Amino acid sequence: MSSLGEARDRALLYIRLLPLDAVAGVRLALEALEGGSRSDDAVATTMTSLVDLVPFPDVASPVPPLVRGAVVPEELETSPLRAFLAGRRRRLAHIARGRS
C-alpha cells in the first residue's frame, strides 16, 4: 500500500471518531490529504495538518476543578512508650463512645 493510501486510511479513521457530520469530515480529510500528497512523508504530514484543521468541540469538563489547600502534618510521637500509650488512650476513648 502506498504512503498516500495509508494516510487516507488513517485520516478517515480519525475523522470517524470525531463528532462531525459526514460531509464536513470528508472535506477535512480531503484538505489534509491534498497537503500530504505534496510531501515525502504523506502520513505524518496528513495527520499533522488534519489535527490542525479539526475544530475542537466545546464540552464541559467531566470533573469539577480541584481546589487544593495546604496540608499541615500531624505531630508525630517519636517515643515508642508514649506512642503506645497514646494509641491505647484513643482505643479506650473509642470504646467509651460505643464504637468497636
All heavy atoms as an XYZ file, in Angstrom:
749
protein
N       0.839     -1.174      0.000
C       0.000      0.000      0.000
C       0.886      1.239      0.000
O       1.906      1.280      0.657
C      -0.905     -0.008      1.227
C      -1.808      1.202      1.304
S      -2.866      1.229      2.747
C      -4.059      0.019      2.305
N       0.497      2.203     -0.759
C       1.303      3.416     -0.857
C       1.182      4.244      0.416
O       0.264      4.061      1.215
C       0.843      4.246     -2.057
O      -0.423      4.806     -1.795
N       2.106      5.137      0.565
C       2.107      6.006      1.729
C       0.870      6.897      1.748
O       0.298      7.164      2.795
C       3.382      6.855      1.716
O       3.395      7.737      2.794
N       0.435      7.327      0.568
C      -0.758      8.164      0.485
C      -2.016      7.352      0.809
O      -2.948      7.856      1.434
C      -0.866      8.794     -0.903
C      -1.883      9.923     -1.051
C      -1.592     11.037     -0.066
C      -1.869     10.464     -2.466
N      -2.027      6.095      0.429
C      -3.159      5.222      0.771
C      -3.257      4.993      2.268
O      -4.350      4.983      2.842
N      -2.117      4.814      2.901
C      -2.106      4.659      4.354
C      -2.551      5.946      5.034
O      -3.293      5.922      6.019
C      -0.704      4.268      4.827
C      -0.640      3.966      6.309
C       0.758      3.573      6.750
O       1.598      3.251      5.894
O       0.987      3.602      7.966
N      -2.118      7.086      4.508
C      -2.540      8.374      5.054
C      -4.049      8.543      4.927
O      -4.720      9.033      5.835
C      -1.814      9.516      4.347
N      -4.611      8.116      3.797
C      -6.059      8.185      3.584
C      -6.798      7.352      4.624
O      -7.750      7.812      5.248
C      -6.398      7.689      2.187
C      -7.910      7.677      1.900
C      -8.285      6.691      0.821
N      -7.882      5.344      1.198
C      -7.407      4.451      0.349
N      -7.253      4.732     -0.925
N      -7.058      3.248      0.759
N      -6.330      6.123      4.837
C      -6.995      5.239      5.787
C      -6.942      5.806      7.207
O      -7.933      5.782      7.932
C      -6.357      3.853      5.756
C      -6.592      3.143      4.435
O      -7.495      3.574      3.685
O      -5.867      2.162      4.156
N      -5.795      6.317      7.587
C      -5.662      6.884      8.934
C      -6.510      8.138      9.103
O      -7.124      8.346     10.151
C      -4.204      7.200      9.236
C      -3.384      5.983      9.485
C      -2.034      6.363     10.007
N      -1.191      5.200     10.133
C      -0.043      5.196     10.776
N       0.396      6.298     11.329
N       0.677      4.103     10.861
N      -6.536      8.977      8.082
C      -7.321     10.215      8.168
C      -8.805      9.899      8.292
O      -9.513     10.501      9.106
C      -7.053     11.090      6.943
N      -9.292      8.940      7.512
C     -10.709      8.591      7.581
C     -11.066      7.940      8.916
O     -12.139      8.174      9.467
C     -11.087      7.679      6.411
C     -11.086      8.365      5.041
C     -11.358      7.354      3.944
C     -12.092      9.500      5.000
N     -10.169      7.139      9.443
C     -10.411      6.536     10.747
C     -10.464      7.607     11.836
O     -11.323      7.586     12.714
C      -9.317      5.508     11.056
C      -9.455      4.767     12.380
C     -10.723      3.928     12.384
C      -8.246      3.899     12.621
N      -9.558      8.565     11.757
C      -9.525      9.660     12.732
C     -10.799     10.491     12.641
O     -11.396     10.849     13.652
C      -8.283     10.516     12.486
C      -8.129     11.670     13.448
C      -7.747     11.446     14.760
C      -8.346     12.976     13.040
C      -7.590     12.493     15.641
C      -8.190     14.037     13.914
C      -7.819     13.781     15.212
O      -7.679     14.818     16.093
N     -11.242     10.787     11.437
C     -12.441     11.606     11.233
C     -13.684     10.883     11.754
O     -14.591     11.509     12.290
C     -12.589     11.959      9.732
C     -11.497     12.927      9.310
C     -13.951     12.529      9.410
C     -11.564     14.274      9.964
N     -13.735      9.555     11.610
C     -14.902      8.804     12.081
C     -15.104      8.935     13.573
O     -16.219      8.812     14.064
C     -14.751      7.327     11.733
C     -14.944      7.037     10.270
C     -14.839      5.574      9.989
N     -15.946      4.863     10.624
C     -16.060      3.553     10.635
N     -15.124      2.810     10.066
N     -17.080      2.968     11.202
N     -14.046      9.169     14.325
C     -14.140      9.248     15.774
C     -14.538     10.634     16.272
O     -14.776     10.811     17.460
C     -12.794      8.848     16.397
C     -12.333      7.435     16.087
C     -10.944      7.202     16.646
C     -13.309      6.418     16.644
N     -14.622     11.594     15.376
C     -14.953     12.961     15.775
C     -16.442     13.236     15.614
O     -17.101     12.660     14.756
C     -14.152     13.950     14.926
C     -12.645     13.891     15.094
C     -11.971     14.822     14.114
C     -12.255     14.248     16.506
N     -16.976     14.139     16.428
C     -18.395     14.478     16.309
C     -18.645     15.471     15.170
O     -19.017     16.622     15.389
C     -18.736     15.092     17.671
C     -17.449     15.672     18.144
C     -16.371     14.781     17.603
N     -18.422     15.044     13.925
C     -18.631     15.882     12.746
C     -19.629     15.196     11.835
O     -19.754     13.971     11.835
C     -17.313     16.070     11.983
C     -16.172     16.785     12.701
C     -14.912     16.680     11.871
C     -16.521     18.227     12.954
N     -20.328     15.990     11.011
C     -21.188     15.344     10.022
C     -20.313     14.767      8.904
O     -19.133     15.084      8.771
C     -22.256     16.298      9.481
C     -21.676     17.500      8.753
O     -20.486     17.474      8.442
O     -22.433     18.454      8.481
N     -20.887     13.899      8.104
C     -20.116     13.135      7.115
C     -19.444     14.033      6.086
O     -18.269     13.837      5.747
C     -21.022     12.127      6.423
N     -20.164     15.033      5.581
C     -19.602     15.883      4.529
C     -18.454     16.732      5.075
O     -17.398     16.838      4.431
C     -20.718     16.777      3.928
C     -20.133     17.758      2.936
C     -21.790     15.925      3.295
N     -18.623     17.298      6.252
C     -17.550     18.111      6.838
C     -16.323     17.260      7.135
O     -15.186     17.701      6.931
C     -18.042     18.802      8.107
N     -16.533     16.027      7.603
C     -15.411     15.151      7.897
C     -14.632     14.774      6.654
O     -13.399     14.794      6.645
N     -15.331     14.435      5.577
C     -14.655     14.072      4.328
C     -13.945     15.288      3.737
O     -12.845     15.175      3.201
C     -15.661     13.461      3.323
C     -15.031     13.279      1.967
C     -16.182     12.147      3.854
N     -14.549     16.462      3.886
C     -13.915     17.685      3.381
C     -12.597     17.952      4.123
O     -11.576     18.274      3.503
C     -14.864     18.870      3.543
C     -14.358     20.133      2.876
C     -15.359     21.269      2.971
N     -16.587     20.916      2.251
C     -17.823     20.975      2.782
N     -17.986     21.358      4.027
N     -18.874     20.648      2.061
N     -12.606     17.782      5.443
C     -11.365     17.967      6.214
C     -10.314     16.935      5.836
O      -9.133     17.256      5.700
C     -11.670     17.877      7.706
C     -12.376     19.066      8.340
C     -12.704     18.754      9.794
C     -11.525     20.309      8.251
N     -10.728     15.697      5.672
C      -9.775     14.649      5.284
C      -9.184     14.934      3.913
O      -7.979     14.734      3.685
C     -10.460     13.288      5.300
N     -10.000     15.425      2.986
C      -9.510     15.736      1.644
C      -8.500     16.873      1.673
O      -7.453     16.808      1.016
C     -10.680     16.088      0.720
C     -10.309     16.428     -0.723
C      -9.632     15.225     -1.374
C     -11.541     16.837     -1.496
N      -8.778     17.913      2.462
C      -7.818     19.020      2.581
C      -6.491     18.532      3.148
O      -5.421     18.919      2.668
C      -8.393     20.107      3.482
C      -9.501     20.919      2.885
C     -10.034     21.944      3.870
O      -9.226     22.495      4.646
O     -11.248     22.186      3.860
N      -6.566     17.690      4.163
C      -5.338     17.172      4.768
C      -4.583     16.273      3.795
O      -3.346     16.325      3.712
C      -5.672     16.419      6.047
N      -5.293     15.451      3.042
C      -4.639     14.564      2.077
C      -3.996     15.336      0.935
O      -2.927     14.963      0.448
C      -5.641     13.561      1.512
C      -5.941     12.364      2.401
C      -7.120     11.586      1.854
C      -4.718     11.489      2.511
N      -4.630     16.418      0.483
C      -4.020     17.226     -0.578
C      -2.714     17.850     -0.101
O      -1.736     17.917     -0.851
C      -4.996     18.314     -1.031
C      -6.126     17.774     -1.873
C      -7.188     18.826     -2.171
O      -7.167     19.905     -1.534
O      -8.036     18.551     -3.033
N      -2.677     18.265      1.149
C      -1.428     18.790      1.691
C      -0.374     17.714      1.861
O       0.810     17.938      1.647
N      -0.804     16.508      2.250
C       0.131     15.414      2.463
C       0.662     14.804      1.190
O       1.746     14.221      1.173
N      -0.072     14.947      0.091
C       0.385     14.337     -1.166
C       1.586     15.062     -1.755
O       2.290     14.510     -2.587
C      -0.760     14.324     -2.181
O      -1.100     15.651     -2.556
N       1.839     16.280     -1.314
C       2.969     17.050     -1.854
C       4.250     16.869     -1.038
O       5.249     17.517     -1.311
C       2.595     18.532     -1.889
C       1.519     18.846     -2.913
C       1.283     20.334     -3.004
N       0.562     20.851     -1.841
C      -0.767     20.987     -1.776
N      -1.504     20.613     -2.795
N      -1.342     21.470     -0.705
N       4.234     16.025     -0.022
C       5.435     15.859      0.804
C       5.984     14.437      0.676
O       5.330     13.548      0.136
C       5.100     16.169      2.268
O       4.305     15.138      2.792
N       7.177     14.247      1.207
C       7.807     12.925      1.167
C       7.131     11.964      2.137
O       6.913     10.802      1.817
C       9.292     13.044      1.509
C      10.063     13.794      0.437
O       9.595     13.786     -0.724
O      11.111     14.383      0.765
N       6.832     12.426      3.340
C       6.180     11.586      4.341
C       4.701     11.975      4.390
O       4.278     12.819      5.171
C       6.839     11.770      5.712
C       6.373     10.754      6.723
O       5.620      9.837      6.336
O       6.751     10.873      7.897
N       3.898     11.334      3.548
C       2.497     11.716      3.391
C       1.684     11.449      4.650
O       0.804     12.231      5.000
C       1.882     10.970      2.213
N       1.995     10.368      5.360
C       1.216     10.018      6.541
C       1.395     11.069      7.631
O       0.426     11.583      8.185
C       1.598      8.616      7.060
C       0.859      8.290      8.340
C       1.326      7.565      6.005
N       2.633     11.392      7.940
C       2.888     12.358      9.008
C       2.349     13.737      8.649
O       1.727     14.408      9.484
C       4.387     12.436      9.299
N       2.555     14.168      7.430
C       2.081     15.477      7.008
C       0.557     15.531      7.016
O      -0.036     16.514      7.468
C       2.605     15.818      5.609
O       4.016     15.667      5.609
C       2.235     17.219      5.212
N      -0.088     14.483      6.534
C      -1.545     14.449      6.511
C      -2.122     14.491      7.913
O      -3.044     15.264      8.205
C      -2.038     13.183      5.782
O      -1.549     13.201      4.452
C      -3.546     13.110      5.762
N      -1.594     13.680      8.805
C      -2.138     13.639     10.161
C      -1.870     14.936     10.913
O      -2.719     15.412     11.667
C      -1.572     12.434     10.929
C      -2.027     11.099     10.378
S      -3.817     10.939     10.141
C      -4.395     10.965     11.814
N      -0.704     15.536     10.698
C      -0.413     16.812     11.354
C      -1.363     17.896     10.876
O      -1.919     18.653     11.684
C       1.041     17.226     11.081
O       1.905     16.197     11.546
C       1.379     18.518     11.781
N      -1.580     17.975      9.580
C      -2.483     19.003      9.067
C      -3.928     18.699      9.449
O      -4.720     19.611      9.684
C      -2.343     19.145      7.562
O      -2.692     17.950      6.914
N      -4.285     17.434      9.557
C      -5.644     17.080      9.956
C      -5.914     17.482     11.395
O      -6.980     18.020     11.714
C      -5.869     15.581      9.775
C      -7.282     15.066      9.986
C      -8.239     15.746      9.020
C      -7.334     13.573      9.812
N      -4.959     17.248     12.273
C      -5.122     17.649     13.676
C      -5.244     19.166     13.776
O      -6.019     19.685     14.585
C      -3.953     17.112     14.532
C      -3.940     17.720     15.898
C      -4.031     15.596     14.624
N      -4.503     19.899     12.941
C      -4.592     21.356     12.962
C      -5.914     21.855     12.392
O      -6.416     22.907     12.802
C      -3.435     21.972     12.176
C      -2.088     21.739     12.849
O      -2.086     21.462     14.064
O      -1.063     21.820     12.158
N      -6.523     21.137     11.454
C      -7.761     21.571     10.808
C      -9.018     21.264     11.622
O     -10.020     21.955     11.489
C      -7.906     20.892      9.434
C      -6.965     21.342      8.333
C      -7.130     20.431      7.116
C      -7.240     22.777      7.951
N      -8.980     20.234     12.439
C     -10.181     19.785     13.144
C     -10.554     20.793     14.224
O      -9.730     21.151     15.060
C      -9.942     18.395     13.771
C     -11.083     18.009     14.679
C      -9.762     17.367     12.686
N     -11.819     21.248     14.205
C     -12.265     22.149     15.279
C     -12.527     21.346     16.548
O     -13.069     20.244     16.508
C     -13.565     22.730     14.722
C     -14.071     21.686     13.794
C     -12.850     21.021     13.206
N     -12.106     21.894     17.660
C     -12.343     21.214     18.926
C     -13.730     21.567     19.427
O     -14.100     22.735     19.484
C     -11.294     21.623     19.967
C      -9.953     21.030     19.698
C      -8.939     21.785     19.153
C      -9.702     19.703     19.993
C      -7.705     21.242     18.893
C      -8.468     19.144     19.734
C      -7.465     19.916     19.193
N     -14.530     20.567     19.787
C     -15.881     20.856     20.282
C     -15.828     21.463     21.683
O     -14.920     21.164     22.467
C     -16.555     19.482     20.314
C     -15.440     18.518     20.414
C     -14.261     19.143     19.724
N     -16.782     22.322     21.974
C     -16.873     22.914     23.302
C     -17.665     21.968     24.194
O     -18.873     21.817     24.045
C     -17.574     24.271     23.231
C     -16.752     25.294     22.469
O     -15.518     25.192     22.508
O     -17.352     26.186     21.844
N     -16.967     21.320     25.084
C     -17.617     20.389     26.003
C     -17.244     20.764     27.425
O     -16.182     21.338     27.681
C     -17.213     18.919     25.721
C     -17.729     18.455     24.392
C     -15.714     18.741     25.803
N     -18.128     20.441     28.330
C     -17.860     20.715     29.738
C     -16.847     19.715     30.263
O     -16.739     18.589     29.780
C     -19.152     20.619     30.536
N     -16.119     20.136     31.249
C     -15.141     19.259     31.872
C     -15.861     18.139     32.613
O     -16.852     18.388     33.305
C     -14.284     20.069     32.842
O     -13.410     19.227     33.541
N     -15.407     16.889     32.504
C     -16.097     15.793     33.175
C     -15.899     15.779     34.687
O     -16.607     15.093     35.403
C     -15.492     14.546     32.539
C     -14.163     14.983     32.066
C     -14.310     16.429     31.677
N     -14.939     16.532     35.179
C     -14.702     16.595     36.619
C     -14.658     18.055     37.049
O     -14.257     18.931     36.283
C     -13.367     15.912     37.006
C     -13.426     14.425     36.769
C     -12.203     16.508     36.287
N     -15.078     18.345     38.261
C     -15.001     19.731     38.732
C     -13.546     20.134     38.941
O     -12.673     19.278     39.131
C     -15.767     19.702     40.051
C     -15.717     18.289     40.500
C     -15.668     17.457     39.257
N     -13.250     21.425     38.908
C     -11.871     21.853     39.142
C     -11.443     21.523     40.573
O     -12.244     21.568     41.504
C     -11.917     23.362     38.916
C     -13.341     23.735     39.076
C     -14.149     22.549     38.668
N     -10.192     21.159     40.706
C      -9.663     20.805     42.015
C      -9.272     22.061     42.785
O      -8.651     22.962     42.238
C      -8.444     19.899     41.869
C      -8.694     18.539     41.251
C      -7.372     17.804     41.103
C      -9.648     17.729     42.090
N      -9.644     22.087     44.047
C      -9.243     23.173     44.928
C      -8.323     22.547     45.966
O      -8.756     21.751     46.793
C     -10.465     23.831     45.604
C     -10.020     24.929     46.539
C     -11.428     24.346     44.561
N      -7.086     22.890     45.876
C      -6.111     22.280     46.777
C      -5.647     23.307     47.803
O      -5.353     24.441     47.472
C      -4.911     21.767     46.000
C      -5.288     20.668     45.036
C      -4.068     20.201     44.272
N      -4.453     19.261     43.249
C      -4.168     17.975     43.302
N      -3.516     17.492     44.316
N      -4.547     17.185     42.334
N      -5.601     22.871     49.024
C      -5.110     23.724     50.098
C      -3.874     23.103     50.722
O      -3.450     22.004     50.377
N      -3.322     23.818     51.659
C      -2.133     23.328     52.348
C      -2.525     22.236     53.334
O      -3.558     22.317     53.998
C      -1.442     24.467     53.078
N      -1.710     21.220     53.427
C      -1.934     20.136     54.373
C      -0.880     20.259     55.464
O       0.315     20.187     55.198
C      -1.823     18.761     53.681
C      -2.002     17.635     54.685
C      -2.833     18.666     52.570
N      -1.377     20.462     56.681
C      -0.469     20.607     57.813
C      -0.244     19.225     58.415
O      -1.204     18.538     58.773
C      -1.066     21.569     58.866
C      -0.126     21.725     60.045
C      -1.359     22.912     58.228
N       1.002     18.793     58.517
C       1.249     17.454     59.055
C       0.928     17.377     60.545
O       1.065     18.342     61.286
C       2.741     17.232     58.800
C       3.320     18.595     58.707
C       2.234     19.466     58.148
N       0.481     16.207     60.966
C       0.170     15.972     62.364
C       1.470     15.728     63.123
O       2.424     15.174     62.587
C      -0.737     14.741     62.440
C      -1.254     14.441     63.817
C      -2.168     13.225     63.781
O      -2.969     13.128     62.855
O      -2.041     12.387     64.691
N       1.490     16.150     64.368
C       2.680     15.915     65.196
C       2.861     14.415     65.398
O       1.915     13.709     65.736
C       2.512     16.582     66.559
C       2.632     18.077     66.549
C       4.059     18.528     66.725
O       4.885     17.766     67.267
O       4.344     19.649     66.294
N       4.041     13.936     65.156
C       4.327     12.519     65.328
C       5.006     12.288     66.670
O       5.880     13.062     67.076
C       5.235     12.014     64.214
C       4.644     12.020     62.810
C       5.682     11.562     61.812
C       3.429     11.124     62.750
N       4.585     11.244     67.318
C       5.197     10.879     68.592
C       6.398      9.986     68.306
O       6.276      8.965     67.638
C       4.167     10.145     69.461
C       4.635      9.840     70.851
C       5.029     11.076     71.627
O       4.184     11.953     71.807
O       6.222     11.166     72.012
N       7.556     10.390     68.783
C       8.768      9.633     68.480
C       9.131      8.631     69.574
O       9.898      7.712     69.328
C       9.953     10.588     68.262
O      10.114     11.403     69.420
C       9.705     11.460     67.042
N       8.588      8.793     70.750
C       8.888      7.861     71.831
C       7.977      6.636     71.690
O       6.754      6.776     71.637
C       8.647      8.528     73.186
O       8.606      7.563     74.211
N       8.528      5.426     71.646
C       7.691      4.232     71.493
C       6.698      4.044     72.643
O       5.553      3.670     72.421
C       8.694      3.081     71.444
C       9.992      3.700     71.124
C       9.943      5.108     71.618
N       7.113      4.339     73.870
C       6.225      4.159     75.019
C       5.066      5.146     74.949
O       3.908      4.774     75.143
C       7.007      4.325     76.324
C       6.164      4.219     77.593
C       5.535      2.833     77.693
C       6.977      4.540     78.826
N       5.365      6.416     74.657
C       4.288      7.409     74.572
C       3.369      7.123     73.389
O       2.169      7.345     73.470
C       4.870      8.807     74.477
C       5.348      9.312     75.835
C       5.582     10.786     75.775
N       7.016     10.984     75.585
C       7.596     12.150     75.492
N       6.889     13.240     75.508
N       8.893     12.242     75.351
N       3.912      6.636     72.285
C       3.080      6.286     71.135
C       2.148      5.127     71.489
O       0.967      5.131     71.118
C       3.962      5.904     69.943
N       2.649      4.131     72.227
C       1.821      3.018     72.655
C       0.707      3.487     73.576
O      -0.461      3.115     73.413
C       2.695      1.964     73.360
C       1.911      0.851     73.975
C       1.395     -0.152     73.183
C       1.688      0.802     75.338
C       0.661     -1.192     73.735
C       0.955     -0.226     75.905
C       0.440     -1.231     75.101
N       1.051      4.341     74.551
C       0.046      4.836     75.493
C      -0.995      5.720     74.794
O      -2.184      5.652     75.111
C       0.726      5.603     76.636
C       1.591      4.751     77.579
C       2.291      5.634     78.595
C       0.750      3.688     78.250
N      -0.547      6.540     73.842
C      -1.494      7.389     73.110
C      -2.451      6.532     72.285
O      -3.652      6.819     72.206
C      -0.740      8.366     72.216
N      -1.963      5.470     71.678
C      -2.824      4.561     70.923
C      -3.840      3.869     71.822
O      -5.013      3.731     71.459
N      -3.401      3.429     72.981
C      -4.324      2.794     73.936
C      -5.362      3.795     74.423
O      -6.529      3.469     74.592
C      -3.556      2.221     75.137
C      -2.765      1.017     74.803
C      -3.709     -0.106     74.479
N      -2.968     -1.145     73.783
C      -3.522     -2.118     73.135
N      -4.823     -2.206     73.065
N      -2.810     -3.013     72.538
N      -4.956      5.042     74.666
C      -5.887      6.078     75.106
C      -6.957      6.331     74.038
O      -8.140      6.448     74.352
C      -5.123      7.368     75.418
C      -5.989      8.392     76.111
C      -5.247      9.665     76.501
N      -3.937      9.410     77.083
C      -2.808      9.993     76.679
N      -2.824     10.863     75.694
N      -1.666      9.728     77.243
N      -6.532      6.385     72.763
C      -7.503      6.558     71.671
C      -8.437      5.365     71.579
O      -9.642      5.521     71.376
C      -6.771      6.762     70.337
C      -6.227      8.152     70.136
C      -5.794      8.383     68.701
N      -4.770      7.435     68.241
C      -3.459      7.603     68.386
N      -3.001      8.702     68.956
N      -2.613      6.687     67.961
N      -7.917      4.172     71.749
C      -8.743      2.967     71.678
C      -9.768      2.957     72.801
O     -10.934      2.642     72.584
C      -7.836      1.733     71.744
C      -8.566      0.429     71.747
C      -9.074      0.118     70.337
N      -9.723     -1.174     70.368
C     -10.896     -1.424     69.859
N     -11.560     -0.493     69.227
N     -11.427     -2.627     69.945
N      -9.369      3.322     74.017
C     -10.292      3.368     75.126
C     -11.362      4.442     74.928
O     -12.526      4.260     75.287
C      -9.542      3.613     76.445
C      -8.708      2.425     76.951
C      -7.915      2.818     78.187
C      -9.612      1.246     77.285
N     -10.980      5.569     74.324
C     -11.949      6.630     74.032
C     -12.978      6.147     73.025
O     -14.181      6.450     73.147
C     -11.227      7.877     73.529
N     -12.566      5.391     72.016
C     -13.497      4.821     71.034
C     -14.461      3.836     71.708
O     -15.665      3.830     71.416
C     -12.749      4.110     69.909
C     -12.174      5.025     68.889
N     -12.948      5.635     67.939
C     -10.911      5.453     68.683
C     -12.185      6.401     67.174
N     -10.928      6.301     67.612
N     -13.934      3.028     72.607
C     -14.775      2.047     73.300
C     -15.767      2.762     74.211
O     -16.955      2.401     74.278
C     -13.903      1.053     74.088
C     -13.123      0.161     73.121
C     -14.747      0.204     75.039
C     -12.083     -0.705     73.782
N     -15.323      3.843     74.878
C     -16.202      4.598     75.778
C     -17.322      5.281     74.989
O     -18.428      5.448     75.519
C     -15.387      5.638     76.528
N     -17.087      5.661     73.744
C     -18.128      6.276     72.932
C     -19.080      5.255     72.322
O     -20.033      5.612     71.665
C     -17.486      7.096     71.795
C     -16.832      8.352     72.265
C     -16.424      9.202     71.087
N     -15.249      9.950     71.474
C     -14.059      9.874     70.936
N     -13.856      9.095     69.900
N     -13.056     10.580     71.387
N     -18.798      3.974     72.503
C     -19.676      2.940     71.989
C     -19.266      2.396     70.643
O     -20.005      1.673     69.996
N     -18.100      2.751     70.170
C     -17.604      2.230     68.889
C     -16.715      1.027     69.154
O     -16.083      0.904     70.196
C     -16.794      3.299     68.149
C     -17.615      4.516     67.822
C     -16.749      5.528     67.150
N     -17.458      6.788     67.010
C     -16.869      7.936     66.803
N     -15.563      8.004     66.707
N     -17.572      9.026     66.684
N     -16.615      0.150     68.211
C     -15.775     -1.034     68.395
C     -14.378     -0.792     67.975
O     -14.029     -0.285     67.015
C     -16.340     -2.204     67.589
O     -17.579     -2.544     68.152
